[in-house]
Amino acid sequence: MNHSICHIEVPTTDMEKATKFYQELFGWKIEMWPDSGYATFDTGKEPGGGIMKVDKISPPVGMGLIFYVLVDSIEDTLSKAETLGGKITKEKTAVGDMGWFGLFSDLDGNVIGIWKSKPK
């Protein structure tokens, strides 16, 4: 289908720490691309993405782009992100009768969203 999101890239200043963070937090399969400053991650479903080495993280304009990851528990995921060195930026918040979300920043300050739908 055209116009579907097909790939996400997360910038990092430390490949080793970032790949370990996402692998431990979400269980993503990560494949390093030798001598490239790049790794791909497989979430088990589309889209997948990459982790890209950069010299510095530039502050986003406004809030910046946020992608959301489906999780089984907002509370558990926020707690684990914090244990791994991330920072909670938005505690579990209800969104009408649709579900809940939370936000955290990773080791480089990228803001990542998590989502849990309410049972139907």
C-alpha positions in Angstrom: 0.0 0.0 0.0 1.4 3.4 -0.9 1.8 6.0 1.8 2.4 3.5 4.6 5.3 4.0 7.0 8.0 1.6 5.9 11.1 2.5 7.9 12.1 4.5 10.9 15.6 5.8 11.8 16.8 6.6 15.3 19.9 8.8 15.7 22.5 8.0 18.3 25.9 9.2 19.4 26.7 5.8 20.9 25.8 2.7 18.8 26.7 0.2 21.4 24.6 1.8 24.1 21.6 2.5 21.8 21.4 -0.9 20.3 21.6 -2.6 23.7 19.0 -0.2 25.1 16.4 -1.0 22.3 17.2 -4.7 22.3 16.7 -5.0 26.0 13.7 -2.8 26.2 11.6 -4.1 23.3 13.4 -7.4 22.4 14.1 -6.1 18.8 16.5 -8.2 16.7 19.3 -5.9 15.8 21.8 -6.4 13.0 25.0 -4.3 12.9 26.3 -3.2 9.5 30.1 -3.4 10.0 32.1 -0.2 9.5 29.0 1.8 8.5 27.8 3.4 11.7 24.4 1.8 11.1 22.3 -1.1 12.5 18.9 -2.3 11.5 16.2 -3.5 13.8 13.4 -6.0 13.3 10.3 -5.5 15.4 8.7 -8.7 14.2 6.3 -6.7 12.2 6.4 -3.8 9.7 7.8 -1.2 9.9 11.4 -2.0 11.0 14.1 0.6 11.1 17.6 1.6 11.7 19.8 3.1 14.3 22.2 5.6 12.8 25.4 6.9 14.3 25.7 10.7 14.3 28.2 13.1 15.8 25.7 15.0 17.8 21.9 15.1 18.3 20.4 18.3 17.1 17.4 19.6 19.1 14.2 19.0 17.2 11.9 21.9 16.1 9.0 21.9 18.5 8.4 18.5 20.0 10.0 16.7 17.0 8.8 13.5 15.4 7.6 10.8 17.8 7.0 7.2 16.8 4.9 4.8 19.0 5.6 1.2 19.9 2.8 -1.2 20.9 3.4 -2.6 24.4 1.7 -5.0 26.8 2.1 -2.6 29.8 2.7 1.1 29.8 3.8 1.1 33.4 6.2 -1.8 33.0 7.8 -0.4 29.8 8.3 3.0 31.3 9.9 1.5 34.4 12.2 -0.7 32.3 13.1 2.3 30.1 14.1 4.2 33.2 16.1 1.3 34.6 18.0 1.1 31.3 18.9 4.8 31.5 16.0 6.5 29.7 13.9 9.3 31.3 10.1 9.2 31.6 8.7 12.4 30.0 5.0 11.5 30.2 3.4 9.0 32.6 0.6 6.7 31.5 -2.2 8.8 30.1 -5.7 7.7 29.0 -6.9 8.6 25.5 -10.6 8.5 25.6 -11.9 5.0 25.3 -9.1 4.0 22.9 -6.2 3.2 25.2 -3.2 4.7 27.0 0.1 6.1 26.0 3.4 7.2 27.7 6.5 8.9 26.6 10.2 8.5 27.5 13.5 9.8 26.2 16.2 7.3 25.2 19.9 7.7 26.0 20.3 10.4 23.4 17.2 12.3 24.3 15.0 11.0 21.4 11.4 10.9 22.6 9.7 7.6 22.0 6.0 6.9 22.5 4.4 3.7 23.7 0.8 2.6 23.2 -1.6 0.1 24.8 -5.1 -0.2 23.3 -8.1 -0.8 25.6 -9.6 -4.3 25.2 -12.7 -4.3 22.9 
